């Protein structure tokens, strides 16, 4: 069984090209507007979660966050 059996092309390059085709000719302003739409959508998902769950996610994210300055840890050449 191949991906063609499910209506998908086998060539990933062609598939990727087809997916980005609608966005290739957008102006920077249009791209930014779509980016803001995406951020608003993600914010809506975030706000739809129960407050206790958001708090757990925020605490987990804080534990992963590195408060140090990354450039201080880059080895000198």
C-alpha positions in Angstrom: 0.0 0.0 0.0 1.4 3.4 -0.9 0.4 7.0 -0.1 -1.3 7.1 -3.5 -3.9 4.8 -2.2 -4.8 7.5 0.3 -4.9 10.3 -2.4 -1.4 11.7 -1.5 1.4 12.1 -4.0 4.6 10.0 -3.5 6.9 12.9 -4.3 7.3 15.0 -1.1 8.9 17.9 -3.1 5.8 18.2 -5.3 3.6 18.0 -2.3 5.5 20.7 -0.4 5.5 22.9 -3.5 1.7 22.5 -3.9 1.2 23.4 -0.2 3.2 26.6 -0.3 2.0 27.8 -3.7 -0.8 30.0 -2.3 1.7 31.9 -0.1 4.6 32.5 -2.6 3.2 35.8 -4.0 2.1 37.4 -0.8 3.4 40.8 0.2 5.3 41.2 3.5 2.2 42.9 4.9 0.0 40.0 3.9 2.4 37.5 5.4 2.6 39.4 8.6 -1.2 39.6 8.8 -1.5 35.9 8.4 1.2 35.4 11.1 -0.9 37.6 13.4 -4.0 35.5 12.6 -2.0 32.4 13.5 -0.9 33.9 16.8 -4.4 34.9 17.6 -5.6 31.4 16.8 -2.9 29.8 19.1 -3.8 32.3 21.8 -7.4 31.3 21.5 -6.4 27.6 22.0 -4.2 28.6 25.0 -7.0 30.6 26.6 -9.5 27.7 26.1 -7.5 25.5 28.4 -8.5 25.3 32.0 -6.5 27.7 34.2 -4.9 24.9 36.3 -3.7 23.2 33.1 -2.2 26.5 31.8 -0.5 27.0 35.1 1.1 23.5 34.9 2.3 24.2 31.4 3.7 27.5 32.4 5.6 26.0 35.3 7.0 23.3 33.1 8.1 25.9 30.5 9.8 27.9 33.2 11.8 24.9 34.3 12.9 24.5 30.7 13.7 28.2 30.2 17.4 29.2 30.6 17.6 32.6 32.3 21.3 32.8 31.4 22.7 34.7 28.5 23.5 32.2 25.7 26.3 34.4 24.3 28.2 34.0 27.7 28.4 30.3 27.2 29.6 30.3 23.6 33.2 29.1 23.6 35.8 31.6 22.3 37.4 30.8 19.1 
